[in-house]
Amino acid sequence: MSKHTLFVCKSCHRSSQRRPKKLPFDGDILIDQLNNLRAEKFPSEEFEIQPVECLWACKQGCVVAVSSHDKPTYLFVNLSPDKSASALMEFMQMYIKSCQGAFTWEQLPKLLKSAIFTQIPPIKS
């Protein structure tokens, strides 16, 4: 089975204002939400949540990418660190179960419809 990965930008921050130094980055909050939800509801799912330093979409944080070998890669932007974890987990379940990993906009969880930025075609081996 192909490895499925949910990349989450650790340094994302949605606000255009400066983040107060004592507050965590929005990306770190989202990572915690995803890890907690995965532990509670999806312990057997075969995917990795991988924090990354930057996904180069800083003005559109929180940003995540979903990727797997021979499947399209999806980039989601402007995610709420408090509200998007469930929708991302729902999408991951769909993505893992799909042989080709291709979805139409209509198939996306409601919250992710406004967050989808791009679908990058897979590299075929």
N, C-alpha and C positions, 0 to 999 in steps of 0.2 A: 504494500500500500504506500502511496506517495505521502511524503511528509507535508503537512499543512501548517502554515505559519501565519500568525497574526502579529505583524510588526506594529509597535506603538511608539510614537515619538515621546521620549521622556521630557524633552525640554519645551514642549508646546505650552502656549498660554494664549487663551482666546482674547483677552482684553488688549486693546491697543495701548492702554495705559501700562505703566511699569508695574511689575509684580512686586508687592512688598517682600522684602528679603526673608522674612520669617515664614511666609506662606509657601506651601509646596507648589510646584508647577502643576498646571492642569493635566499634563501628560502623566505625571506620577499618580495623580488622583484617579485617572482613568485606568491605569495599570492595576492599582489596588482594587478598584471596583471589578475589573475583569477577573483578576485572580480569585477574589472572594466568591464571585458568582460561579466561576468554573469549579471551585472546590465544593460548593454547595450543591450545584445542579448538574454539572457535566464532568464528573471525575473520570469517566471512561472515554471521553472524546479523545481522539488521536490528533491533537494539534498542540502546537507550542505557542505560548505568548512570549514574544521576544521584544524586550525594550530596546530601543535604538536611540542614539544620541540626538539625531536630527533626520527628518525626512524632507528637509528643504522646502517646506511650505509654511514658514513661520507666521505669515500674515493670515493663515487659514487654520490655525490650531483650534482644537486638537485634531491630529492627523494620524490615521492608521492605514496600513496596507495589508491586504490579504493575498497570500501567494502559495502556489504549489506547482510542482513539476508538471508540465503538460496541461496546465489550466491557466486561464487568464488571471492576471493580477488586477486587483481592485484597489483603488485609492479613495478613501473617504476623508472629508475635511469638515472643519467647523463643527466638530462633535462636542456635545456637552459632556464633560467628565462625569457628571452626576446622573445623566439620563440615558446614555447611549450603550452602556455595557450589555443590557439585555438584548437589544436589537443586534449588536455585534455577535453575541453568542448564537442568536437565532440564525443569522447569516452564516456563521461558521458551520453550524449543523447542516444547512442547505448545501454549502460549498463542499463539505466533506462527502456527503451522500451522492453528489452529482458526479457522474463519470467525466463530463467535459468541463464542468465548472462555469458554464456560460448561463447567464441569467438576463432576462429583460428587466427594464426599469420597473415594470409592474410587479415583478416577482419579489422585489426587495422589501424587507420589513419597512413599515411606514416611516419610521424615524430616519432611516438611511436613504430614502428617496431624495431628500433635499441635501444629503451629505455626499452623494456619489460624485466624484470628480472625474474619474476616468476608469476605463477598463483597458488594460494593456494585453494584447494577444499573447498566447503562450509561445514559447520557443519549443518547437517540435524537434525531437531527437531522431 
